Each structure stands twice: as C-alpha cells, then as structure tokens.
Amino acid sequence: MPFVVQLSQSYVAEILEALYNRLRERDNGDYQAFCRLNWDAFHKGYDRMLSYWAEYYRWYDRRTGKYCKTRYRDYVGWKLYAEVFGCKK
C-alpha cells in the first residue's frame, strides 16, 4: 500500500491512469485509512501531484490569455486522490 500511494505522486499520466483504472472499482477504505494515518506524507504527495499538473498538464487558453484551471478536475491525478484515496480538497 505505501508503494502505491508513493507511486501516485508520479508526473507520468500513464502511471496514474493505470493506478486509477485498477483501483477505482474496488472498496478503497483501506487506502483511505492509510492516508489518514499518514496525513503529513499524504498531503505532501497531493501537493506534489498538484504541482506536476500545474507544470505539465494545465493548458493555456490563447483566446482569453489565461490558464484554464477548470480542467484540473478532469486530471487523472486528481481523480485518483479524490475518488480512490478520499482526499476532497
């Protein structure tokens, strides 16, 4: 379990997709409990995942001249943390 949580901090979207697809259909109460017990490390991992999204996967809308952060909820890293690990930031 610690390995999977650590792996979820990857910037490689294909790794996150594989984790998400494997874990989304199961009962993840054990992962959620593990993350709550290790909140500080889990929170740093969440921040790292968010940083990777901002650097590599956030897109720029040339029409408005702004970064479009609305797509964050579509990012597989967010789905993994929210749906699998229970982090509802």
PDB file of N, CA, C and O in Angstrom:
ATOM      1  N   MET A   1       0.812  -1.202   0.000  1.00  0.00           N
ATOM      2  CA  MET A   1       0.000   0.000   0.000  1.00  0.00           C
ATOM      3  C   MET A   1       0.863   1.278   0.000  1.00  0.00           C
ATOM      4  O   MET A   1       0.561   2.199  -0.758  1.00  0.00           O
ATOM      5  N   PRO A   2       1.919   1.366   0.818  1.00  0.00           N
ATOM      6  CA  PRO A   2       2.746   2.569   0.751  1.00  0.00           C
ATOM      7  C   PRO A   2       3.367   2.779  -0.634  1.00  0.00           C
ATOM      8  O   PRO A   2       3.528   3.917  -1.076  1.00  0.00           O
ATOM      9  N   PHE A   3       3.710   1.705  -1.307  1.00  0.00           N
ATOM     10  CA  PHE A   3       4.288   1.819  -2.643  1.00  0.00           C
ATOM     11  C   PHE A   3       3.282   2.434  -3.614  1.00  0.00           C
ATOM     12  O   PHE A   3       3.643   3.290  -4.422  1.00  0.00           O
ATOM     13  N   VAL A   4       2.043   2.009  -3.540  1.00  0.00           N
ATOM     14  CA  VAL A   4       1.011   2.531  -4.446  1.00  0.00           C
ATOM     15  C   VAL A   4       0.761   4.007  -4.172  1.00  0.00           C
ATOM     16  O   VAL A   4       0.634   4.803  -5.102  1.00  0.00           O
ATOM     17  N   VAL A   5       0.691   4.367  -2.903  1.00  0.00           N
ATOM     18  CA  VAL A   5       0.473   5.779  -2.559  1.00  0.00           C
ATOM     19  C   VAL A   5       1.658   6.616  -3.025  1.00  0.00           C
ATOM     20  O   VAL A   5       1.471   7.712  -3.553  1.00  0.00           O
ATOM     21  N   GLN A   6       2.871   6.115  -2.837  1.00  0.00           N
ATOM     22  CA  GLN A   6       4.061   6.823  -3.311  1.00  0.00           C
ATOM     23  C   GLN A   6       4.058   6.949  -4.837  1.00  0.00           C
ATOM     24  O   GLN A   6       4.424   7.992  -5.378  1.00  0.00           O
ATOM     25  N   LEU A   7       3.652   5.902  -5.513  1.00  0.00           N
ATOM     26  CA  LEU A   7       3.611   5.908  -6.972  1.00  0.00           C
ATOM     27  C   LEU A   7       2.580   6.898  -7.507  1.00  0.00           C
ATOM     28  O   LEU A   7       2.715   7.395  -8.625  1.00  0.00           O
ATOM     29  N   SER A   8       1.560   7.180  -6.718  1.00  0.00           N
ATOM     30  CA  SER A   8       0.516   8.112  -7.145  1.00  0.00           C
ATOM     31  C   SER A   8       1.014   9.543  -7.248  1.00  0.00           C
ATOM     32  O   SER A   8       0.298  10.413  -7.744  1.00  0.00           O
ATOM     33  N   GLN A   9       2.227   9.798  -6.788  1.00  0.00           N
ATOM     34  CA  GLN A   9       2.805  11.136  -6.866  1.00  0.00           C
ATOM     35  C   GLN A   9       3.572  11.357  -8.165  1.00  0.00           C
ATOM     36  O   GLN A   9       4.227  12.385  -8.331  1.00  0.00           O
ATOM     37  N   SER A  10       3.497  10.418  -9.065  1.00  0.00           N
ATOM     38  CA  SER A  10       4.248  10.487 -10.317  1.00  0.00           C
ATOM     39  C   SER A  10       3.708  11.585 -11.238  1.00  0.00           C
ATOM     40  O   SER A  10       2.524  11.919 -11.197  1.00  0.00           O
ATOM     41  N   TYR A  11       4.579  12.127 -12.051  1.00  0.00           N
ATOM     42  CA  TYR A  11       4.159  13.098 -13.057  1.00  0.00           C
ATOM     43  C   TYR A  11       3.755  12.423 -14.363  1.00  0.00           C
ATOM     44  O   TYR A  11       3.263  13.089 -15.274  1.00  0.00           O
ATOM     45  N   VAL A  12       3.955  11.117 -14.464  1.00  0.00           N
ATOM     46  CA  VAL A  12       3.638  10.380 -15.683  1.00  0.00           C
ATOM     47  C   VAL A  12       2.150   9.992 -15.638  1.00  0.00           C
ATOM     48  O   VAL A  12       1.733   9.161 -14.832  1.00  0.00           O
ATOM     49  N   ALA A  13       1.381  10.603 -16.508  1.00  0.00           N
ATOM     50  CA  ALA A  13      -0.064  10.396 -16.505  1.00  0.00           C
ATOM     51  C   ALA A  13      -0.440   8.942 -16.777  1.00  0.00           C
ATOM     52  O   ALA A  13      -1.457   8.468 -16.270  1.00  0.00           O
ATOM     53  N   GLU A  14       0.351   8.233 -17.558  1.00  0.00           N
ATOM     54  CA  GLU A  14       0.039   6.829 -17.862  1.00  0.00           C
ATOM     55  C   GLU A  14       0.135   5.956 -16.609  1.00  0.00           C
ATOM     56  O   GLU A  14      -0.634   5.007 -16.456  1.00  0.00           O
ATOM     57  N   ILE A  15       1.064   6.268 -15.721  1.00  0.00           N
ATOM     58  CA  ILE A  15       1.158   5.532 -14.457  1.00  0.00           C
ATOM     59  C   ILE A  15      -0.062   5.817 -13.600  1.00  0.00           C
ATOM     60  O   ILE A  15      -0.635   4.908 -12.999  1.00  0.00           O
ATOM     61  N   LEU A  16      -0.455   7.075 -13.546  1.00  0.00           N
ATOM     62  CA  LEU A  16      -1.641   7.446 -12.770  1.00  0.00           C
ATOM     63  C   LEU A  16      -2.902   6.818 -13.348  1.00  0.00           C
ATOM     64  O   LEU A  16      -3.780   6.386 -12.600  1.00  0.00           O
ATOM     65  N   GLU A  17      -2.998   6.765 -14.666  1.00  0.00           N
ATOM     66  CA  GLU A  17      -4.146   6.115 -15.325  1.00  0.00           C
ATOM     67  C   GLU A  17      -4.225   4.644 -14.938  1.00  0.00           C
ATOM     68  O   GLU A  17      -5.299   4.140 -14.609  1.00  0.00           O
ATOM     69  N   ALA A  18      -3.085   3.959 -14.978  1.00  0.00           N
ATOM     70  CA  ALA A  18      -3.063   2.534 -14.631  1.00  0.00           C
ATOM     71  C   ALA A  18      -3.502   2.325 -13.185  1.00  0.00           C
ATOM     72  O   ALA A  18      -4.287   1.419 -12.906  1.00  0.00           O
ATOM     73  N   LEU A  19      -3.009   3.145 -12.267  1.00  0.00           N
ATOM     74  CA  LEU A  19      -3.409   3.037 -10.861  1.00  0.00           C
ATOM     75  C   LEU A  19      -4.901   3.315 -10.702  1.00  0.00           C
ATOM     76  O   LEU A  19      -5.620   2.568 -10.037  1.00  0.00           O
ATOM     77  N   TYR A  20      -5.344   4.388 -11.316  1.00  0.00           N
ATOM     78  CA  TYR A  20      -6.748   4.778 -11.196  1.00  0.00           C
ATOM     79  C   TYR A  20      -7.674   3.703 -11.757  1.00  0.00           C
ATOM     80  O   TYR A  20      -8.664   3.345 -11.119  1.00  0.00           O
ATOM     81  N   ASN A  21      -7.364   3.194 -12.929  1.00  0.00           N
ATOM     82  CA  ASN A  21      -8.212   2.173 -13.543  1.00  0.00           C
ATOM     83  C   ASN A  21      -8.245   0.893 -12.721  1.00  0.00           C
ATOM     84  O   ASN A  21      -9.264   0.203 -12.681  1.00  0.00           O
ATOM     85  N   ARG A  22      -7.151   0.578 -12.077  1.00  0.00           N
ATOM     86  CA  ARG A  22      -7.070  -0.638 -11.262  1.00  0.00           C
ATOM     87  C   ARG A  22      -7.813  -0.488  -9.932  1.00  0.00           C
ATOM     88  O   ARG A  22      -8.398  -1.453  -9.439  1.00  0.00           O
ATOM     89  N   LEU A  23      -7.794   0.711  -9.352  1.00  0.00           N
ATOM     90  CA  LEU A  23      -8.311   0.907  -8.000  1.00  0.00           C
ATOM     91  C   LEU A  23      -9.708   1.519  -7.921  1.00  0.00           C
ATOM     92  O   LEU A  23     -10.349   1.429  -6.874  1.00  0.00           O
ATOM     93  N   ARG A  24     -10.188   2.128  -8.974  1.00  0.00           N
ATOM     94  CA  ARG A  24     -11.450   2.871  -8.863  1.00  0.00           C
ATOM     95  C   ARG A  24     -12.669   1.998  -8.607  1.00  0.00           C
ATOM     96  O   ARG A  24     -13.644   2.475  -8.026  1.00  0.00           O
ATOM     97  N   GLU A  25     -12.644   0.755  -9.015  1.00  0.00           N
ATOM     98  CA  GLU A  25     -13.816  -0.109  -8.888  1.00  0.00           C
ATOM     99  C   GLU A  25     -13.869  -0.882  -7.571  1.00  0.00           C
ATOM    100  O   GLU A  25     -14.867  -1.543  -7.284  1.00  0.00           O
ATOM    101  N   ARG A  26     -12.819  -0.806  -6.778  1.00  0.00           N
ATOM    102  CA  ARG A  26     -12.790  -1.592  -5.545  1.00  0.00           C
ATOM    103  C   ARG A  26     -13.114  -0.720  -4.346  1.00  0.00           C
ATOM    104  O   ARG A  26     -13.140   0.507  -4.443  1.00  0.00           O
ATOM    105  N   ASP A  27     -13.361  -1.365  -3.214  1.00  0.00           N
ATOM    106  CA  ASP A  27     -13.566  -0.650  -1.957  1.00  0.00           C
ATOM    107  C   ASP A  27     -12.190  -0.192  -1.470  1.00  0.00           C
ATOM    108  O   ASP A  27     -11.319  -1.022  -1.209  1.00  0.00           O
ATOM    109  N   ASN A  28     -11.995   1.095  -1.350  1.00  0.00           N
ATOM    110  CA  ASN A  28     -10.691   1.644  -1.013  1.00  0.00           C
ATOM    111  C   ASN A  28     -10.616   2.185   0.405  1.00  0.00           C
ATOM    112  O   ASN A  28      -9.823   3.083   0.690  1.00  0.00           O
ATOM    113  N   GLY A  29     -11.425   1.650   1.278  1.00  0.00           N
ATOM    114  CA  GLY A  29     -11.394   2.069   2.678  1.00  0.00           C
ATOM    115  C   GLY A  29     -10.037   1.864   3.322  1.00  0.00           C
ATOM    116  O   GLY A  29      -9.623   2.660   4.165  1.00  0.00           O
ATOM    117  N   ASP A  30      -9.341   0.805   2.935  1.00  0.00           N
ATOM    118  CA  ASP A  30      -8.017   0.551   3.495  1.00  0.00           C
ATOM    119  C   ASP A  30      -7.016   1.615   3.043  1.00  0.00           C
ATOM    120  O   ASP A  30      -6.190   2.056   3.843  1.00  0.00           O
ATOM    121  N   TYR A  31      -7.073   2.030   1.793  1.00  0.00           N
ATOM    122  CA  TYR A  31      -6.192   3.095   1.314  1.00  0.00           C
ATOM    123  C   TYR A  31      -6.534   4.428   1.990  1.00  0.00           C
ATOM    124  O   TYR A  31      -5.641   5.189   2.362  1.00  0.00           O
ATOM    125  N   GLN A  32      -7.815   4.699   2.142  1.00  0.00           N
ATOM    126  CA  GLN A  32      -8.226   5.949   2.770  1.00  0.00           C
ATOM    127  C   GLN A  32      -7.795   6.006   4.230  1.00  0.00           C
ATOM    128  O   GLN A  32      -7.364   7.055   4.709  1.00  0.00           O
ATOM    129  N   ALA A  33      -7.908   4.890   4.937  1.00  0.00           N
ATOM    130  CA  ALA A  33      -7.451   4.838   6.331  1.00  0.00           C
ATOM    131  C   ALA A  33      -5.938   5.023   6.411  1.00  0.00           C
ATOM    132  O   ALA A  33      -5.439   5.731   7.286  1.00  0.00           O
ATOM    133  N   PHE A  34      -5.212   4.385   5.498  1.00  0.00           N
ATOM    134  CA  PHE A  34      -3.762   4.529   5.457  1.00  0.00           C
ATOM    135  C   PHE A  34      -3.366   5.983   5.231  1.00  0.00           C
ATOM    136  O   PHE A  34      -2.444   6.488   5.872  1.00  0.00           O
ATOM    137  N   CYS A  35      -4.057   6.646   4.328  1.00  0.00           N
ATOM    138  CA  CYS A  35      -3.741   8.045   4.025  1.00  0.00           C
ATOM    139  C   CYS A  35      -4.063   8.952   5.209  1.00  0.00           C
ATOM    140  O   CYS A  35      -3.327   9.903   5.472  1.00  0.00           O
ATOM    141  N   ARG A  36      -5.142   8.677   5.919  1.00  0.00           N
ATOM    142  CA  ARG A  36      -5.478   9.482   7.099  1.00  0.00           C
ATOM    143  C   ARG A  36      -4.437   9.296   8.206  1.00  0.00           C
ATOM    144  O   ARG A  36      -4.091  10.250   8.903  1.00  0.00           O
ATOM    145  N   LEU A  37      -3.948   8.082   8.363  1.00  0.00           N
ATOM    146  CA  LEU A  37      -2.943   7.806   9.397  1.00  0.00           C
ATOM    147  C   LEU A  37      -1.590   8.426   9.061  1.00  0.00           C
ATOM    148  O   LEU A  37      -0.794   8.692   9.962  1.00  0.00           O
ATOM    149  N   ASN A  38      -1.328   8.652   7.814  1.00  0.00           N
ATOM    150  CA  ASN A  38      -0.072   9.230   7.354  1.00  0.00           C
ATOM    151  C   ASN A  38      -0.334  10.567   6.662  1.00  0.00           C
ATOM    152  O   ASN A  38       0.167  10.822   5.567  1.00  0.00           O
ATOM    153  N   TRP A  39      -1.118  11.404   7.310  1.00  0.00           N
ATOM    154  CA  TRP A  39      -1.640  12.606   6.680  1.00  0.00           C
ATOM    155  C   TRP A  39      -0.553  13.539   6.174  1.00  0.00           C
ATOM    156  O   TRP A  39      -0.676  14.062   5.066  1.00  0.00           O
ATOM    157  N   ASP A  40       0.498  13.766   6.935  1.00  0.00           N
ATOM    158  CA  ASP A  40       1.521  14.720   6.501  1.00  0.00           C
ATOM    159  C   ASP A  40       2.194  14.270   5.203  1.00  0.00           C
ATOM    160  O   ASP A  40       2.341  15.056   4.267  1.00  0.00           O
ATOM    161  N   ALA A  41       2.597  13.014   5.154  1.00  0.00           N
ATOM    162  CA  ALA A  41       3.231  12.488   3.943  1.00  0.00           C
ATOM    163  C   ALA A  41       2.237  12.468   2.787  1.00  0.00           C
ATOM    164  O   ALA A  41       2.597  12.787   1.654  1.00  0.00           O
ATOM    165  N   PHE A  42       0.995  12.098   3.066  1.00  0.00           N
ATOM    166  CA  PHE A  42      -0.043  12.055   2.044  1.00  0.00           C
ATOM    167  C   PHE A  42      -0.295  13.460   1.485  1.00  0.00           C
ATOM    168  O   PHE A  42      -0.422  13.633   0.273  1.00  0.00           O
ATOM    169  N   HIS A  43      -0.365  14.448   2.357  1.00  0.00           N
ATOM    170  CA  HIS A  43      -0.610  15.821   1.946  1.00  0.00           C
ATOM    171  C   HIS A  43       0.530  16.337   1.075  1.00  0.00           C
ATOM    172  O   HIS A  43       0.277  17.038   0.095  1.00  0.00           O
ATOM    173  N   LYS A  44       1.773  16.010   1.403  1.00  0.00           N
ATOM    174  CA  LYS A  44       2.905  16.402   0.567  1.00  0.00           C
ATOM    175  C   LYS A  44       2.821  15.750  -0.809  1.00  0.00           C
ATOM    176  O   LYS A  44       3.155  16.371  -1.818  1.00  0.00           O
ATOM    177  N   GLY A  45       2.376  14.498  -0.844  1.00  0.00           N
ATOM    178  CA  GLY A  45       2.199  13.812  -2.114  1.00  0.00           C
ATOM    179  C   GLY A  45       1.121  14.461  -2.961  1.00  0.00           C
ATOM    180  O   GLY A  45       1.270  14.589  -4.176  1.00  0.00           O
ATOM    181  N   TYR A  46       0.032  14.873  -2.317  1.00  0.00           N
ATOM    182  CA  TYR A  46      -1.040  15.566  -3.023  1.00  0.00           C
ATOM    183  C   TYR A  46      -0.511  16.864  -3.623  1.00  0.00           C
ATOM    184  O   TYR A  46      -0.781  17.184  -4.781  1.00  0.00           O
ATOM    185  N   ASP A  47       0.245  17.604  -2.816  1.00  0.00           N
ATOM    186  CA  ASP A  47       0.814  18.858  -3.301  1.00  0.00           C
ATOM    187  C   ASP A  47       1.769  18.621  -4.462  1.00  0.00           C
ATOM    188  O   ASP A  47       1.815  19.411  -5.405  1.00  0.00           O
ATOM    189  N   ARG A  48       2.528  17.539  -4.395  1.00  0.00           N
ATOM    190  CA  ARG A  48       3.453  17.210  -5.486  1.00  0.00           C
ATOM    191  C   ARG A  48       2.671  16.897  -6.759  1.00  0.00           C
ATOM    192  O   ARG A  48       3.024  17.363  -7.842  1.00  0.00           O
ATOM    193  N   MET A  49       1.602  16.102  -6.622  1.00  0.00           N
ATOM    194  CA  MET A  49       0.764  15.769  -7.776  1.00  0.00           C
ATOM    195  C   MET A  49       0.165  17.039  -8.372  1.00  0.00           C
ATOM    196  O   MET A  49       0.117  17.187  -9.593  1.00  0.00           O
ATOM    197  N   LEU A  50      -0.286  17.946  -7.529  1.00  0.00           N
ATOM    198  CA  LEU A  50      -0.857  19.204  -7.987  1.00  0.00           C
ATOM    199  C   LEU A  50       0.193  20.045  -8.712  1.00  0.00           C
ATOM    200  O   LEU A  50      -0.103  20.677  -9.726  1.00  0.00           O
ATOM    201  N   SER A  51       1.392  20.050  -8.198  1.00  0.00           N
ATOM    202  CA  SER A  51       2.482  20.783  -8.833  1.00  0.00           C
ATOM    203  C   SER A  51       2.797  20.215 -10.212  1.00  0.00           C
ATOM    204  O   SER A  51       3.032  20.965 -11.159  1.00  0.00           O
ATOM    205  N   TYR A  52       2.803  18.894 -10.322  1.00  0.00           N
ATOM    206  CA  TYR A  52       3.051  18.270 -11.634  1.00  0.00           C
ATOM    207  C   TYR A  52       1.948  18.617 -12.617  1.00  0.00           C
ATOM    208  O   TYR A  52       2.212  18.873 -13.792  1.00  0.00           O
ATOM    209  N   TRP A  53       0.710  18.624 -12.134  1.00  0.00           N
ATOM    210  CA  TRP A  53      -0.392  19.006 -13.017  1.00  0.00           C
ATOM    211  C   TRP A  53      -0.180  20.438 -13.521  1.00  0.00           C
ATOM    212  O   TRP A  53      -0.322  20.715 -14.712  1.00  0.00           O
ATOM    213  N   ALA A  54       0.159  21.335 -12.603  1.00  0.00           N
ATOM    214  CA  ALA A  54       0.322  22.741 -12.980  1.00  0.00           C
ATOM    215  C   ALA A  54       1.464  22.930 -13.974  1.00  0.00           C
ATOM    216  O   ALA A  54       1.396  23.797 -14.845  1.00  0.00           O
ATOM    217  N   GLU A  55       2.498  22.131 -13.844  1.00  0.00           N
ATOM    218  CA  GLU A  55       3.662  22.281 -14.722  1.00  0.00           C
ATOM    219  C   GLU A  55       3.465  21.612 -16.079  1.00  0.00           C
ATOM    220  O   GLU A  55       3.861  22.161 -17.107  1.00  0.00           O
ATOM    221  N   TYR A  56       2.853  20.424 -16.083  1.00  0.00           N
ATOM    222  CA  TYR A  56       2.820  19.616 -17.317  1.00  0.00           C
ATOM    223  C   TYR A  56       1.450  19.465 -17.970  1.00  0.00           C
ATOM    224  O   TYR A  56       1.381  19.204 -19.171  1.00  0.00           O
ATOM    225  N   TYR A  57       0.368  19.620 -17.228  1.00  0.00           N
ATOM    226  CA  TYR A  57      -0.939  19.262 -17.777  1.00  0.00           C
ATOM    227  C   TYR A  57      -1.965  20.389 -17.783  1.00  0.00           C
ATOM    228  O   TYR A  57      -3.039  20.235 -18.363  1.00  0.00           O
ATOM    229  N   ARG A  58      -1.665  21.489 -17.165  1.00  0.00           N
ATOM    230  CA  ARG A  58      -2.572  22.628 -17.224  1.00  0.00           C
ATOM    231  C   ARG A  58      -2.442  23.243 -18.608  1.00  0.00           C
ATOM    232  O   ARG A  58      -1.340  23.281 -19.154  1.00  0.00           O
ATOM    233  N   TRP A  59      -3.512  23.716 -19.180  1.00  0.00           N
ATOM    234  CA  TRP A  59      -3.426  24.257 -20.534  1.00  0.00           C
ATOM    235  C   TRP A  59      -3.746  25.743 -20.548  1.00  0.00           C
ATOM    236  O   TRP A  59      -4.452  26.259 -19.682  1.00  0.00           O
ATOM    237  N   TYR A  60      -3.215  26.402 -21.539  1.00  0.00           N
ATOM    238  CA  TYR A  60      -3.315  27.848 -21.699  1.00  0.00           C
ATOM    239  C   TYR A  60      -4.316  28.157 -22.795  1.00  0.00           C
ATOM    240  O   TYR A  60      -4.194  27.659 -23.914  1.00  0.00           O
ATOM    241  N   ASP A  61      -5.297  28.971 -22.477  1.00  0.00           N
ATOM    242  CA  ASP A  61      -6.314  29.371 -23.445  1.00  0.00           C
ATOM    243  C   ASP A  61      -5.868  30.662 -24.119  1.00  0.00           C
ATOM    244  O   ASP A  61      -5.862  31.728 -23.504  1.00  0.00           O
ATOM    245  N   ARG A  62      -5.496  30.553 -25.386  1.00  0.00           N
ATOM    246  CA  ARG A  62      -4.984  31.722 -26.110  1.00  0.00           C
ATOM    247  C   ARG A  62      -6.056  32.773 -26.367  1.00  0.00           C
ATOM    248  O   ARG A  62      -5.740  33.954 -26.513  1.00  0.00           O
ATOM    249  N   ARG A  63      -7.307  32.365 -26.422  1.00  0.00           N
ATOM    250  CA  ARG A  63      -8.380  33.332 -26.668  1.00  0.00           C
ATOM    251  C   ARG A  63      -8.525  34.303 -25.507  1.00  0.00           C
ATOM    252  O   ARG A  63      -8.697  35.504 -25.713  1.00  0.00           O
ATOM    253  N   THR A  64      -8.456  33.785 -24.293  1.00  0.00           N
ATOM    254  CA  THR A  64      -8.631  34.633 -23.114  1.00  0.00           C
ATOM    255  C   THR A  64      -7.307  35.107 -22.527  1.00  0.00           C
ATOM    256  O   THR A  64      -7.275  36.063 -21.753  1.00  0.00           O
ATOM    257  N   GLY A  65      -6.210  34.438 -22.895  1.00  0.00           N
ATOM    258  CA  GLY A  65      -4.910  34.792 -22.352  1.00  0.00           C
ATOM    259  C   GLY A  65      -4.713  34.331 -20.924  1.00  0.00           C
ATOM    260  O   GLY A  65      -3.897  34.887 -20.189  1.00  0.00           O
ATOM    261  N   LYS A  66      -5.479  33.292 -20.526  1.00  0.00           N
ATOM    262  CA  LYS A  66      -5.401  32.802 -19.144  1.00  0.00           C
ATOM    263  C   LYS A  66      -5.197  31.296 -19.133  1.00  0.00           C
ATOM    264  O   LYS A  66      -5.513  30.594 -20.093  1.00  0.00           O
ATOM    265  N   TYR A  67      -4.661  30.826 -18.018  1.00  0.00           N
ATOM    266  CA  TYR A  67      -4.585  29.385 -17.796  1.00  0.00           C
ATOM    267  C   TYR A  67      -5.958  28.888 -17.375  1.00  0.00           C
ATOM    268  O   TYR A  67      -6.618  29.512 -16.543  1.00  0.00           O
ATOM    269  N   CYS A  68      -6.380  27.801 -17.927  1.00  0.00           N
ATOM    270  CA  CYS A  68      -7.714  27.264 -17.653  1.00  0.00           C
ATOM    271  C   CYS A  68      -7.610  26.175 -16.600  1.00  0.00           C
ATOM    272  O   CYS A  68      -7.295  25.023 -16.899  1.00  0.00           O
ATOM    273  N   LYS A  69      -7.875  26.552 -15.394  1.00  0.00           N
ATOM    274  CA  LYS A  69      -7.747  25.617 -14.292  1.00  0.00           C
ATOM    275  C   LYS A  69      -8.975  24.721 -14.133  1.00  0.00           C
ATOM    276  O   LYS A  69      -8.964  23.813 -13.301  1.00  0.00           O
ATOM    277  N   THR A  70      -9.993  24.949 -14.884  1.00  0.00           N
ATOM    278  CA  THR A  70     -11.202  24.148 -14.750  1.00  0.00           C
ATOM    279  C   THR A  70     -10.957  22.691 -15.135  1.00  0.00           C
ATOM    280  O   THR A  70     -11.700  21.806 -14.712  1.00  0.00           O
ATOM    281  N   ARG A  71      -9.932  22.439 -15.926  1.00  0.00           N
ATOM    282  CA  ARG A  71      -9.654  21.074 -16.363  1.00  0.00           C
ATOM    283  C   ARG A  71      -8.967  20.238 -15.290  1.00  0.00           C
ATOM    284  O   ARG A  71      -8.754  19.042 -15.487  1.00  0.00           O
ATOM    285  N   TYR A  72      -8.623  20.834 -14.177  1.00  0.00           N
ATOM    286  CA  TYR A  72      -7.953  20.101 -13.098  1.00  0.00           C
ATOM    287  C   TYR A  72      -8.784  18.909 -12.632  1.00  0.00           C
ATOM    288  O   TYR A  72      -8.243  17.839 -12.353  1.00  0.00           O
ATOM    289  N   ARG A  73     -10.078  19.093 -12.550  1.00  0.00           N
ATOM    290  CA  ARG A  73     -10.954  18.001 -12.082  1.00  0.00           C
ATOM    291  C   ARG A  73     -11.016  16.841 -13.080  1.00  0.00           C
ATOM    292  O   ARG A  73     -11.463  15.748 -12.732  1.00  0.00           O
ATOM    293  N   ASP A  74     -10.579  17.069 -14.295  1.00  0.00           N
ATOM    294  CA  ASP A  74     -10.509  16.001 -15.286  1.00  0.00           C
ATOM    295  C   ASP A  74      -9.170  15.276 -15.263  1.00  0.00           C
ATOM    296  O   ASP A  74      -9.025  14.225 -15.886  1.00  0.00           O
ATOM    297  N   TYR A  75      -8.192  15.828 -14.552  1.00  0.00           N
ATOM    298  CA  TYR A  75      -6.859  15.231 -14.487  1.00  0.00           C
ATOM    299  C   TYR A  75      -6.900  13.948 -13.667  1.00  0.00           C
ATOM    300  O   TYR A  75      -7.472  13.917 -12.578  1.00  0.00           O
ATOM    301  N   VAL A  76      -6.302  12.906 -14.187  1.00  0.00           N
ATOM    302  CA  VAL A  76      -6.362  11.595 -13.558  1.00  0.00           C
ATOM    303  C   VAL A  76      -5.723  11.591 -12.166  1.00  0.00           C
ATOM    304  O   VAL A  76      -6.136  10.813 -11.305  1.00  0.00           O
ATOM    305  N   GLY A  77      -4.735  12.434 -11.935  1.00  0.00           N
ATOM    306  CA  GLY A  77      -4.133  12.525 -10.602  1.00  0.00           C
ATOM    307  C   GLY A  77      -5.139  12.996  -9.571  1.00  0.00           C
ATOM    308  O   GLY A  77      -5.191  12.471  -8.459  1.00  0.00           O
ATOM    309  N   TRP A  78      -5.939  13.989  -9.939  1.00  0.00           N
ATOM    310  CA  TRP A  78      -6.968  14.464  -9.027  1.00  0.00           C
ATOM    311  C   TRP A  78      -8.016  13.383  -8.782  1.00  0.00           C
ATOM    312  O   TRP A  78      -8.446  13.179  -7.647  1.00  0.00           O
ATOM    313  N   LYS A  79      -8.423  12.700  -9.831  1.00  0.00           N
ATOM    314  CA  LYS A  79      -9.407  11.629  -9.683  1.00  0.00           C
ATOM    315  C   LYS A  79      -8.890  10.540  -8.753  1.00  0.00           C
ATOM    316  O   LYS A  79      -9.635  10.015  -7.926  1.00  0.00           O
ATOM    317  N   LEU A  80      -7.619  10.205  -8.891  1.00  0.00           N
ATOM    318  CA  LEU A  80      -7.011   9.189  -8.042  1.00  0.00           C
ATOM    319  C   LEU A  80      -7.056   9.618  -6.580  1.00  0.00           C
ATOM    320  O   LEU A  80      -7.450   8.834  -5.716  1.00  0.00           O
ATOM    321  N   TYR A  81      -6.660  10.842  -6.299  1.00  0.00           N
ATOM    322  CA  TYR A  81      -6.662  11.318  -4.916  1.00  0.00           C
ATOM    323  C   TYR A  81      -8.070  11.498  -4.374  1.00  0.00           C
ATOM    324  O   TYR A  81      -8.329  11.162  -3.218  1.00  0.00           O
ATOM    325  N   ALA A  82      -8.973  12.013  -5.172  1.00  0.00           N
ATOM    326  CA  ALA A  82     -10.330  12.283  -4.689  1.00  0.00           C
ATOM    327  C   ALA A  82     -11.169  11.020  -4.560  1.00  0.00           C
ATOM    328  O   ALA A  82     -11.794  10.799  -3.522  1.00  0.00           O
ATOM    329  N   GLU A  83     -11.193  10.199  -5.582  1.00  0.00           N
ATOM    330  CA  GLU A  83     -12.084   9.043  -5.604  1.00  0.00           C
ATOM    331  C   GLU A  83     -11.507   7.811  -4.910  1.00  0.00           C
ATOM    332  O   GLU A  83     -12.234   7.076  -4.242  1.00  0.00           O
ATOM    333  N   VAL A  84     -10.218   7.590  -5.065  1.00  0.00           N
ATOM    334  CA  VAL A  84      -9.607   6.384  -4.506  1.00  0.00           C
ATOM    335  C   VAL A  84      -9.123   6.632  -3.070  1.00  0.00           C
ATOM    336  O   VAL A  84      -9.420   5.854  -2.164  1.00  0.00           O
ATOM    337  N   PHE A  85      -8.374   7.724  -2.877  1.00  0.00           N
ATOM    338  CA  PHE A  85      -7.767   7.970  -1.571  1.00  0.00           C
ATOM    339  C   PHE A  85      -8.645   8.811  -0.657  1.00  0.00           C
ATOM    340  O   PHE A  85      -8.364   8.924   0.537  1.00  0.00           O
ATOM    341  N   GLY A  86      -9.698   9.401  -1.197  1.00  0.00           N
ATOM    342  CA  GLY A  86     -10.655  10.134  -0.375  1.00  0.00           C
ATOM    343  C   GLY A  86     -10.237  11.529   0.014  1.00  0.00           C
ATOM    344  O   GLY A  86     -10.753  12.063   0.996  1.00  0.00           O
ATOM    345  N   CYS A  87      -9.331  12.138  -0.708  1.00  0.00           N
ATOM    346  CA  CYS A  87      -8.868  13.487  -0.429  1.00  0.00           C
ATOM    347  C   CYS A  87      -9.766  14.460  -1.162  1.00  0.00           C
ATOM    348  O   CYS A  87      -9.671  14.581  -2.384  1.00  0.00           O
ATOM    349  N   LYS A  88     -10.636  15.154  -0.450  1.00  0.00           N
ATOM    350  CA  LYS A  88     -11.618  16.046  -1.082  1.00  0.00           C
ATOM    351  C   LYS A  88     -11.221  17.498  -0.929  1.00  0.00           C
ATOM    352  O   LYS A  88     -12.022  18.304  -0.455  1.00  0.00           O
ATOM    353  N   LYS A  89     -10.011  17.855  -1.315  1.00  0.00           N
ATOM    354  CA  LYS A  89      -9.555  19.249  -1.234  1.00  0.00           C
ATOM    355  C   LYS A  89     -10.265  20.094  -2.254  1.00  0.00           C
ATOM    356  O   LYS A  89     -10.016  21.296  -2.340  1.00  0.00           O
TER     357      LYS A  89
END
